[in-house]
Amino acid sequence: MQPRDRLSAKEIQVATLVWQGLTNKDIAAVLHTSEQVVKNYLRTTFDKLGVWTRLELALYVASHGGAGWQPRTGISAGQETWHGPSQSESASEHGTRVAAASGGVV
């Protein structure tokens, strides 16, 4: 079993967003949650993958498929499907677009 196989869909989503360069605040906006929840996901992801920093996490994701880490279906029944930034869209533009679509401010 690969370490990635131990991650939940949300942990994969958070790891991919870190790899894309989003801050905890931006990730929280995308997930419609708090920064503390994002920190909790990061801590468990770090533990499961054996990494210590966001940089190590981003390098791990990059070396194991990068964009291929994105969940392709919703997190669970009844929840919306997550879509990361498009190829032409920066992570900050994506965070702004997501916040605007949800009525939030980034």
DSSP file (Angstrom, degrees, kcal/mol; ACC not computed):
  #  RESIDUE AA STRUCTURE BP1 BP2  ACC     N-H-->O    O-->H-N    N-H-->O    O-->H-N    TCO  KAPPA ALPHA  PHI   PSI    X-CA   Y-CA   Z-CA
    1    1 A M              0   0    0      0, 0.0     5,-0.0     0, 0.0     0, 0.0   0.000 360.0 360.0 360.0 130.6    0.0    0.0    0.0
    2    2 A Q    >   -     0   0    0      1,-0.1     3,-1.1     3,-0.0     4,-0.5  -0.499 360.0-116.9 -77.3 149.6    1.3    3.4   -1.0
    3    3 A P  G >  S+     0   0    0      0, 0.0     3,-1.6     0, 0.0     4,-0.3   0.867 115.9  61.3 -54.8 -35.1    1.3    6.2    1.7
    4    4 A R  G >  S+     0   0    0      1,-0.3     3,-1.8     2,-0.2     8,-0.1   0.838  92.1  65.8 -60.5 -32.3   -1.1    8.1   -0.6
    5    5 A D  G <  S+     0   0    0     -3,-1.1    -1,-0.3     1,-0.3    -3,-0.0   0.692  94.4  59.8 -64.9 -17.7   -3.6    5.2   -0.3
    6    6 A R  G <  S+     0   0    0     -3,-1.6    -1,-0.3    -4,-0.5     2,-0.2   0.592  87.4  98.1 -84.1 -11.3   -4.0    6.0    3.4
    7    7 A L  S <  S-     0   0    0     -3,-1.8     2,-0.1    -4,-0.3    38,-0.0  -0.507  72.1-127.2 -82.5 144.8   -5.2    9.6    2.7
    8    8 A S     >  -     0   0    0     -2,-0.2     4,-2.2     1,-0.1     5,-0.2  -0.360  32.5-103.2 -76.6 167.6   -8.8   10.6    2.7
    9    9 A A  H  > S+     0   0    0      1,-0.2     4,-2.4     2,-0.2     5,-0.1   0.889 124.3  51.1 -60.1 -39.8  -10.3   12.4   -0.3
   10   10 A K  H  > S+     0   0    0      2,-0.2     4,-2.8     1,-0.2    -1,-0.2   0.894 108.3  51.2 -65.9 -39.8  -10.2   15.7    1.7
   11   11 A E  H  > S+     0   0    0      2,-0.2     4,-2.6     1,-0.2    -2,-0.2   0.898 111.0  48.2 -64.8 -39.5   -6.5   15.1    2.6
   12   12 A I  H  X S+     0   0    0     -4,-2.2     4,-2.4     2,-0.2    -2,-0.2   0.920 111.8  50.6 -63.3 -43.7   -5.7   14.5   -1.1
   13   13 A Q  H  X S+     0   0    0     -4,-2.4     4,-2.2     2,-0.2    -2,-0.2   0.925 112.0  46.1 -60.5 -46.6   -7.6   17.6   -2.0
   14   14 A V  H  X S+     0   0    0     -4,-2.8     4,-2.3     2,-0.2    -2,-0.2   0.918 112.1  51.3 -63.9 -44.0   -5.8   19.7    0.6
   15   15 A A  H  X S+     0   0    0     -4,-2.6     4,-2.3     1,-0.2    -1,-0.2   0.899 110.5  49.2 -60.5 -40.7   -2.4   18.3   -0.5
   16   16 A T  H  X S+     0   0    0     -4,-2.4     4,-1.7     2,-0.2    -1,-0.2   0.894 110.0  50.7 -66.2 -40.2   -3.2   19.1   -4.1
   17   17 A L  H  <>S+     0   0    0     -4,-2.2     5,-2.3     2,-0.2     4,-0.3   0.871 109.5  50.7 -66.7 -36.3   -4.2   22.7   -3.2
   18   18 A V  H ><5S+     0   0    0     -4,-2.3     3,-1.6     1,-0.2    -2,-0.2   0.932 109.1  51.8 -63.0 -45.0   -0.9   23.1   -1.3
   19   19 A W  H 3<5S+     0   0    0     -4,-2.3    -2,-0.2     1,-0.3    -1,-0.2   0.835 105.8  55.4 -59.5 -33.7    1.0   21.8   -4.3
   20   20 A Q  T 3<5S-     0   0    0     -4,-1.7    71,-0.4    -5,-0.1    -1,-0.3   0.528 123.1-107.1 -79.5  -5.4   -0.9   24.4   -6.4
   21   21 A G  T < 5 +     0   0    0     -3,-1.6    -3,-0.2    -4,-0.3     2,-0.1   0.575  64.9 151.1  96.5  10.9    0.4   27.2   -4.1
   22   22 A L      < -     0   0    0     -5,-2.3    -1,-0.3     1,-0.1     2,-0.1  -0.473  40.7-127.7 -76.0 147.1   -2.8   28.1   -2.1
   23   23 A T     >  -     0   0    0     -2,-0.1     4,-2.7     1,-0.1     5,-0.2  -0.360  30.7-101.6 -80.8 169.2   -2.4   29.4    1.4
   24   24 A N  H  > S+     0   0    0      1,-0.2     4,-2.6     2,-0.2     5,-0.2   0.895 125.9  52.8 -58.9 -39.2   -4.4   27.9    4.3
   25   25 A K  H  > S+     0   0    0      2,-0.2     4,-1.8     1,-0.2    -1,-0.2   0.922 110.5  46.4 -62.4 -44.8   -6.8   30.8    4.1
   26   26 A D  H  > S+     0   0    0      2,-0.2     4,-2.2     1,-0.2    -2,-0.2   0.904 112.4  50.3 -64.2 -41.6   -7.4   30.1    0.3
   27   27 A I  H  X S+     0   0    0     -4,-2.7     4,-2.5     1,-0.2    -2,-0.2   0.914 107.8  53.4 -63.6 -42.2   -7.8   26.4    0.9
   28   28 A A  H  X>S+     0   0    0     -4,-2.6     5,-2.4     1,-0.2     4,-0.8   0.889 108.5  50.5 -59.5 -39.1  -10.3   27.1    3.6
   29   29 A A  H  <5S+     0   0    0     -4,-1.8     3,-0.4     2,-0.2    -1,-0.2   0.908 110.7  48.6 -65.5 -41.9  -12.3   29.3    1.2
   30   30 A V  H  <5S+     0   0    0     -4,-2.2    -2,-0.2     1,-0.2    -1,-0.2   0.903 117.8  40.5 -63.5 -41.2  -12.3   26.5   -1.5
   31   31 A L  H  <5S-     0   0    0     -4,-2.5    -1,-0.2    -5,-0.2    -2,-0.2   0.514 106.4-126.2 -86.5  -5.3  -13.4   23.9    1.1
   32   32 A H  T  <5S+     0   0    0     -4,-0.8     2,-0.2    -3,-0.4    -3,-0.2   0.946  75.0 103.1  57.6  50.1  -15.9   26.3    2.7
   33   33 A T  S   <S-     0   0    0     -5,-2.4    -1,-0.2    -6,-0.1     2,-0.2  -0.729  74.8 -76.8-143.1-170.3  -14.4   25.6    6.1
   34   34 A S     >  -     0   0    0     -2,-0.2     4,-1.6    -3,-0.1     3,-0.1  -0.551  34.0-116.0 -95.8 162.2  -12.0   27.3    8.7
   35   35 A E  H  > S+     0   0    0      1,-0.2     4,-2.5     2,-0.2     5,-0.2   0.842 115.5  60.2 -62.9 -33.0   -8.3   27.6    8.5
   36   36 A Q  H  > S+     0   0    0      1,-0.2     4,-2.2     2,-0.2    -1,-0.2   0.900 102.8  50.6 -63.3 -40.2   -8.1   25.4   11.7
   37   37 A V  H  > S+     0   0    0      2,-0.2     4,-2.3     1,-0.2    -1,-0.2   0.907 109.6  51.2 -63.4 -40.6   -9.7   22.6    9.9
   38   38 A V  H  X S+     0   0    0     -4,-1.6     4,-2.6     1,-0.2    -2,-0.2   0.923 108.5  51.5 -61.3 -44.1   -7.2   23.0    7.0
   39   39 A K  H  X S+     0   0    0     -4,-2.5     4,-2.6     1,-0.2    -1,-0.2   0.886 108.4  52.1 -60.1 -38.8   -4.4   22.9    9.6
   40   40 A N  H  X S+     0   0    0     -4,-2.2     4,-2.2     2,-0.2     5,-0.2   0.928 109.6  48.4 -63.8 -44.5   -5.9   19.6   11.0
   41   41 A Y  H  X S+     0   0    0     -4,-2.3     4,-2.4     1,-0.2    -2,-0.2   0.913 111.8  50.4 -60.8 -41.9   -6.0   18.1    7.5
   42   42 A L  H  X S+     0   0    0     -4,-2.6     4,-3.2     2,-0.2     5,-0.2   0.923 108.5  51.7 -62.8 -44.1   -2.4   19.1    6.9
   43   43 A R  H  X S+     0   0    0     -4,-2.6     4,-2.2     1,-0.2    -1,-0.2   0.928 113.4  43.4 -59.8 -45.7   -1.2   17.7   10.2
   44   44 A T  H  X S+     0   0    0     -4,-2.2     4,-2.4     2,-0.2    -1,-0.2   0.874 114.5  50.8 -69.6 -34.7   -2.8   14.3    9.5
   45   45 A T  H  X S+     0   0    0     -4,-2.4     4,-2.3    -5,-0.2     5,-0.2   0.929 109.4  50.4 -66.0 -44.9   -1.5   14.4    5.9
   46   46 A F  H  X>S+     0   0    0     -4,-3.2     5,-1.8     1,-0.2     4,-1.7   0.935 112.3  48.2 -56.2 -47.4    2.0   15.2    7.1
   47   47 A D  H  <5S+     0   0    0     -4,-2.2    -2,-0.2    -5,-0.2    -1,-0.2   0.918 112.7  46.8 -60.9 -45.3    1.9   12.2    9.5
   48   48 A K  H  <5S+     0   0    0     -4,-2.4    -1,-0.2     1,-0.2    -2,-0.2   0.836 119.8  38.8 -68.9 -32.8    0.6    9.8    6.9
   49   49 A L  H  <5S-     0   0    0     -4,-2.3    -1,-0.2    -5,-0.2    -2,-0.2   0.594 106.2-122.4 -94.3 -11.8    3.1   10.8    4.3
   50   50 A G  T  <5 +     0   0    0     -4,-1.7     2,-0.3     1,-0.3    -3,-0.2   0.851  65.2 134.0  73.9  34.0    6.1   11.2    6.6
   51   51 A V      < -     0   0    0     -5,-1.8    -1,-0.3    -6,-0.2    -2,-0.1  -0.779  43.4-160.5-113.5 162.4    6.7   14.8    5.6
   52   52 A W        +     0   0    0     -2,-0.3     2,-0.3     1,-0.1    -1,-0.1   0.630  67.0  35.4-115.2 -20.8    7.4   17.8    7.9
   53   53 A T  S  > S-     0   0    0      1,-0.1     4,-2.1    -7,-0.1     5,-0.1  -0.853  76.9-110.8-135.4 166.0    6.6   20.9    5.8
   54   54 A R  H  > S+     0   0    0     -2,-0.3     4,-2.9     2,-0.2     5,-0.2   0.872 119.1  55.4 -61.9 -37.6    4.3   22.3    3.1
   55   55 A L  H  > S+     0   0    0      2,-0.2     4,-2.6     1,-0.2     5,-0.2   0.938 107.6  47.4 -62.7 -46.4    7.3   22.3    0.8
   56   56 A E  H  > S+     0   0    0      1,-0.2     4,-2.3     2,-0.2    -1,-0.2   0.897 112.6  50.5 -60.8 -39.5    8.0   18.6    1.4
   57   57 A L  H  X S+     0   0    0     -4,-2.1     4,-2.7     2,-0.2    -2,-0.2   0.936 110.6  48.5 -63.3 -46.6    4.3   17.9    0.9
   58   58 A A  H  X S+     0   0    0     -4,-2.9     4,-2.6     1,-0.2    -2,-0.2   0.903 112.5  48.4 -61.4 -41.5    4.3   19.9   -2.4
   59   59 A L  H  X S+     0   0    0     -4,-2.6     4,-2.2     2,-0.2    -1,-0.2   0.883 110.5  51.9 -66.1 -37.5    7.4   18.0   -3.6
   60   60 A Y  H  X S+     0   0    0     -4,-2.3     4,-0.8    -5,-0.2    -2,-0.2   0.941 111.9  45.6 -62.3 -47.8    5.8   14.7   -2.7
   61   61 A V  H ><>S+     0   0    0     -4,-2.7     5,-3.1     1,-0.2     3,-1.0   0.929 112.8  51.1 -61.6 -45.1    2.6   15.5   -4.6
   62   62 A A  H ><5S+     0   0    0     -4,-2.6     3,-0.9     1,-0.3    -1,-0.2   0.881 111.2  47.4 -60.2 -39.1    4.7   16.7   -7.6
   63   63 A S  H 3<5S+     0   0    0     -4,-2.2    -1,-0.3     1,-0.2    -2,-0.2   0.568 112.8  50.4 -81.7  -7.2    6.8   13.6   -7.6
   64   64 A H  T <<5S-     0   0    0     -3,-1.0    -1,-0.2    -4,-0.8    -2,-0.2  -0.020 137.7 -59.4-120.8  30.3    3.7   11.3   -7.4
   65   65 A G  T X 5 -     0   0    0     -3,-0.9     3,-2.7     3,-0.1    -3,-0.2   0.257  57.4-152.5 119.8 -14.2    1.5   12.7  -10.1
   66   66 A G  G > <S+     0   0    0     -5,-3.1     3,-2.1     1,-0.3     4,-0.2  -0.255  89.0  19.5  53.0-113.5    0.9   16.4   -9.4
   67   67 A A  G >  S+     0   0    0      1,-0.3     3,-1.7     2,-0.2    -1,-0.3   0.729 114.2  74.5 -61.6 -22.7   -2.5   17.2  -11.0
   68   68 A G  G <  S+     0   0    0     -3,-2.7    -1,-0.3     1,-0.3    -2,-0.2   0.620  82.9  70.7 -65.9 -11.2   -3.3   13.5  -11.1
   69   69 A W  G <  S+     0   0    0     -3,-2.1    -1,-0.3    -4,-0.1    -2,-0.2   0.654  71.3 114.0 -77.5 -16.1   -3.9   13.7   -7.3
   70   70 A Q  S <  S-     0   0    0     -3,-1.7     2,-0.1    -4,-0.2   -57,-0.1  -0.326  76.7-114.2 -62.2 129.6   -7.1   15.7   -7.8
   71   71 A P        -     0   0    0      0, 0.0    -1,-0.1     0, 0.0     4,-0.1  -0.417  22.1-157.6 -60.1 137.6  -10.1   13.9   -6.7
   72   72 A R  S    S+     0   0    0      2,-0.1     2,-0.3    -2,-0.1     9,-0.1   0.566  71.1  39.6 -97.6 -10.6  -12.3   13.2   -9.7
   73   73 A T  S    S-     0   0    0      1,-0.1     9,-0.4     7,-0.1     7,-0.0  -0.805 100.1 -71.9-129.8 173.4  -15.6   12.7   -7.8
   74   74 A G        -     0   0    0     -2,-0.3     7,-0.2     7,-0.2    -1,-0.1  -0.163  44.0-113.6 -61.6 160.1  -17.3   14.4   -4.9
   75   75 A I  S    S-     0   0    0      5,-0.7     2,-0.3     1,-0.2   -66,-0.2   0.906  90.4 -21.1 -64.7 -43.1  -16.0   13.8   -1.4
   76   76 A S  S >  S-     0   0    0      4,-0.1     3,-2.3     3,-0.1    -1,-0.2  -0.964  94.7 -56.7-157.1 170.5  -19.1   11.9   -0.5
   77   77 A A  T 3  S+     0   0    0     -2,-0.3     3,-0.1     1,-0.3    -2,-0.0  -0.242 122.3  18.5 -54.6 132.9  -22.7   11.6   -1.6
   78   78 A G  T 3  S+     0   0    0      1,-0.3     2,-0.3    -3,-0.0    -1,-0.3   0.311  99.4 109.0  90.3  -9.1  -24.5   14.9   -1.6
   79   79 A Q  S <  S-     0   0    0     -3,-2.3    -1,-0.3     1,-0.1    -5,-0.1  -0.761  73.4-105.3-101.7 150.7  -21.3   17.1   -1.6
   80   80 A E        -     0   0    0     -2,-0.3    -5,-0.7    -6,-0.1     2,-0.3  -0.299  36.1-104.7 -71.0 155.3  -20.2   19.1   -4.6
   81   81 A T        -     0   0    0     -7,-0.2     2,-0.4    -6,-0.1    -7,-0.2  -0.605  33.3-126.3 -78.0 137.7  -17.3   18.0   -6.7
   82   82 A W        -     0   0    0     -9,-0.4     2,-0.4    -2,-0.3    -1,-0.0  -0.691  23.2-169.2 -86.3 136.8  -14.1   19.9   -6.2
   83   83 A H        -     0   0    0     -2,-0.4     3,-0.1   -13,-0.0   -11,-0.1  -0.989  11.0-146.4-127.0 122.1  -12.5   21.4   -9.3
   84   84 A G        -     0   0    0     -2,-0.4   -67,-0.0     1,-0.2     7,-0.0  -0.108  43.5 -62.7 -74.6 179.4   -9.0   22.9   -9.0
   85   85 A P        -     0   0    0      0, 0.0    -1,-0.2     0, 0.0     6,-0.1  -0.305  57.8-111.1 -63.9 148.3   -7.7   25.9  -11.0
   86   86 A S    >   -     0   0    0      4,-0.1     3,-1.3    -3,-0.1     8,-0.1  -0.233  34.3 -98.4 -71.6 169.3   -7.6   25.5  -14.7
   87   87 A Q  T 3  S+     0   0    0      1,-0.3    -1,-0.1     3,-0.0     0, 0.0   0.839 125.7  44.2 -58.7 -34.1   -4.3   25.4  -16.5
   88   88 A S  T 3  S+     0   0    0      2,-0.1     2,-0.5     0, 0.0    -1,-0.3   0.454 101.1  83.9 -91.2  -0.4   -4.5   29.1  -17.4
   89   89 A E  S <  S-     0   0    0     -3,-1.3     2,-0.1     4,-0.0     0, 0.0  -0.877  73.3-134.5-109.5 131.0   -5.7   30.2  -14.0
   90   90 A S     >  -     0   0    0     -2,-0.5     4,-2.4     1,-0.1     5,-0.2  -0.341  27.7-109.6 -75.3 164.3   -3.3   30.9  -11.1
   91   91 A A  H  > S+     0   0    0    -71,-0.4     4,-2.5     1,-0.2     5,-0.2   0.892 119.9  49.6 -61.7 -40.2   -4.1   29.5   -7.6
   92   92 A S  H  > S+     0   0    0      2,-0.2     4,-2.2     1,-0.2    -1,-0.2   0.893 110.1  50.4 -69.3 -37.2   -4.9   33.0   -6.3
   93   93 A E  H  > S+     0   0    0      2,-0.2     4,-2.6     1,-0.2    -1,-0.2   0.904 111.0  50.3 -62.7 -40.0   -7.2   33.7   -9.2
   94   94 A H  H  X S+     0   0    0     -4,-2.4     4,-2.9     2,-0.2     5,-0.2   0.930 109.8  49.5 -63.4 -45.5   -8.9   30.4   -8.5
   95   95 A G  H  X S+     0   0    0     -4,-2.5     4,-2.4     1,-0.2    -1,-0.2   0.888 112.3  48.1 -61.0 -39.4   -9.3   31.2   -4.8
   96   96 A T  H  X S+     0   0    0     -4,-2.2     4,-2.6     2,-0.2    -1,-0.2   0.915 112.5  48.7 -66.4 -43.1  -10.8   34.6   -5.7
   97   97 A R  H  X S+     0   0    0     -4,-2.6     4,-2.4     2,-0.2    -2,-0.2   0.910 112.8  47.6 -63.6 -42.3  -13.2   33.1   -8.2
   98   98 A V  H  X S+     0   0    0     -4,-2.9     4,-1.7     2,-0.2     6,-0.3   0.924 113.1  47.9 -65.3 -44.4  -14.3   30.4   -5.7
   99   99 A A  H  X>S+     0   0    0     -4,-2.4     5,-2.6    -5,-0.2     4,-0.5   0.911 112.5  49.1 -63.6 -41.5  -14.8   33.0   -3.0
  100  100 A A  H ><5S+     0   0    0     -4,-2.6     3,-0.9     1,-0.2    -1,-0.2   0.907 110.0  51.4 -64.2 -40.6  -16.8   35.3   -5.3
  101  101 A A  H 3<5S+     0   0    0     -4,-2.4    -1,-0.2     1,-0.2    -2,-0.2   0.827 114.5  43.2 -66.0 -30.5  -18.9   32.4   -6.5
  102  102 A S  H 3<5S-     0   0    0     -4,-1.7    -1,-0.2    -5,-0.2    -2,-0.2   0.419 117.5-110.7 -95.6   1.8  -19.7   31.5   -2.9
  103  103 A G  T <<5S+     0   0    0     -3,-0.9    -3,-0.2    -4,-0.5    -4,-0.1   0.541  78.1 124.9  84.0   5.5  -20.3   35.1   -1.8
  104  104 A G      < -     0   0    0     -5,-2.6     2,-0.4    -6,-0.3    -1,-0.3  -0.337  57.4-123.8 -92.8 176.5  -17.1   35.2    0.3
  105  105 A V              0   0    0     -2,-0.1    -9,-0.0    -3,-0.1    -1,-0.0  -0.973 360.0 360.0-122.5 135.9  -14.1   37.5    0.2
  106  106 A V              0   0    0     -2,-0.4    -1,-0.1   -10,-0.1   -10,-0.1   0.390 360.0 360.0-103.4 360.0  -10.5   36.3   -0.2
